[in-house]
């Protein structure tokens, strides 16, 4: 991977580790810019990196007492199940359909954030 992608992923990871959401689109965008690969492969790498980012953040928050184990455990199980199911669906989607879904998701999230802010 190019150093520029490592730098972008580091910045996205810091944001994702502290905020915990909204890292998927920037991660895919960085990979689309810096990696000559398919969207499906970039999405698979995004899922792996997001798991690592969130896992490290969860361990830190548990270690400092900022998270409660029952709730964190439930969220971890739900994330693993959702990630596994999402990866299976993403592997089967054509690249164009996946791009449309990623853009539609980003627009829906942005609209909801603008409406609530």
HUCOR-V66528 format. One record per residue. N is the residue number from 1. RES is the residue in three letters. OMEGA is omega as a letter, one per 40 degrees, with the letter a starting at -180 (* if undefined). NEAR is the number of other ideal C-beta (glycine too) atoms within 12 Angstrom. D_CENTER is the distance of its C-alpha to the mean C-alpha in Angstrom with 2 decimals. Layout:
n = {N	N}
res = {RES	RES}
omega = {OMEGA	OMEGA}
near = {NEAR	NEAR}
d_center = {D_CENTER	D_CENTER}
This chain:
n = {1	2	3	4	5	6	7	8	9	10	11	12	13	14	15	16	17	18	19	20	21	22	23	24	25	26	27	28	29	30	31	32	33	34	35	36	37	38	39	40	41	42	43	44	45	46	47	48	49	50	51	52	53	54	55	56	57	58	59	60	61	62	63	64	65	66	67	68	69	70	71	72	73	74	75	76	77	78	79	80	81	82	83	84	85	86	87	88	89	90	91	92	93	94	95	96	97	98	99	100	101	102	103	104	105	106	107	108	109	110	111	112	113	114	115	116	117}
res = {UNK	UNK	UNK	UNK	UNK	UNK	UNK	UNK	UNK	UNK	UNK	UNK	UNK	UNK	UNK	UNK	UNK	UNK	UNK	UNK	UNK	UNK	UNK	UNK	UNK	UNK	UNK	UNK	UNK	UNK	UNK	UNK	UNK	UNK	UNK	UNK	UNK	UNK	UNK	UNK	UNK	UNK	UNK	UNK	UNK	UNK	UNK	UNK	UNK	UNK	UNK	UNK	UNK	UNK	UNK	UNK	UNK	UNK	UNK	UNK	UNK	UNK	UNK	UNK	UNK	UNK	UNK	UNK	UNK	UNK	UNK	UNK	UNK	UNK	UNK	UNK	UNK	UNK	UNK	UNK	UNK	UNK	UNK	UNK	UNK	UNK	UNK	UNK	UNK	UNK	UNK	UNK	UNK	UNK	UNK	UNK	UNK	UNK	UNK	UNK	UNK	UNK	UNK	UNK	UNK	UNK	UNK	UNK	UNK	UNK	UNK	UNK	UNK	UNK	UNK	UNK	UNK}
omega = {i	i	i	i	i	a	i	a	i	a	i	a	i	i	a	i	a	a	i	a	i	a	a	a	i	i	i	i	i	i	i	a	a	a	i	a	i	i	i	i	i	i	i	i	i	a	i	a	i	i	i	i	a	i	i	i	i	i	i	a	i	a	a	i	a	i	i	a	a	i	i	i	i	i	i	i	i	i	i	i	i	i	i	a	i	i	i	i	a	i	a	a	i	a	a	i	i	i	i	i	i	i	i	i	i	i	i	i	i	i	i	i	i	a	a	a	*}
near = {18	15	10	15	28	17	16	26	34	21	19	30	29	18	22	29	26	19	15	25	20	23	33	33	29	29	36	38	24	28	36	27	18	21	25	13	20	21	29	28	21	32	34	26	28	37	31	19	32	37	27	22	33	32	24	20	30	27	18	18	22	20	13	10	10	16	21	13	16	11	15	24	15	14	24	23	14	16	24	19	14	20	27	17	15	27	24	16	18	30	19	14	20	15	20	13	16	28	23	15	23	30	19	15	19	20	15	15	19	16	13	13	13	10	9	8	7}
d_center = {18.13	19.65	19.91	18.54	15.14	15.36	16.32	13.56	10.89	13.08	13.18	9.49	9.43	12.45	11.17	8.09	10.69	13.23	11.78	9.00	7.39	6.86	4.66	3.36	7.15	8.37	6.83	8.40	11.30	12.02	12.12	14.26	16.51	17.02	16.86	19.49	17.74	16.90	13.86	13.71	13.77	11.13	8.79	10.11	9.60	5.89	5.97	8.59	7.42	4.62	7.77	9.99	8.76	8.91	12.00	13.76	13.29	14.57	17.44	18.36	18.50	20.53	22.77	23.68	24.21	21.65	20.18	22.21	21.92	22.63	19.93	17.37	18.55	18.29	14.70	13.96	15.95	14.42	10.83	12.40	14.41	11.82	9.61	13.00	14.27	11.45	11.78	15.50	15.53	13.50	16.00	18.85	18.03	19.82	17.99	19.56	18.53	14.87	15.19	17.04	14.53	11.65	14.32	15.73	12.63	12.27	16.04	16.21	13.88	15.91	19.10	18.47	17.74	20.87	22.88	22.14	22.67}
